Amino acid sequence: MNDPEFDELYRLKLLSDSASAAYDELKKNLDKRYADQQRIRAGSMQMYRSLVKGSIPYSTLKEVKSLDLEKYRAKPRLQVTFKPIKIKE
């Protein structure tokens, strides 16, 4: 199947990945630079530093393994994923 919009989607994905990497690197640099600040606002951005409780690994707890957790599961949802295909050059 040949649909040019998939090629455009691939191009945009590459741009997005590149921008995402630059964004993550800049966040890391700013985080280090302002490590002593809990909250900072500069221009159109805000940075908050907060402590978050750790997650609980329920699958490793013996007490939980005997419980039926299905009744707590959220309703299923349809997820559509687009991933670029690696082209061998």
Order of alpha helices (4+ residues) and beta strands (2+ residues): alpha-beta-beta-alpha
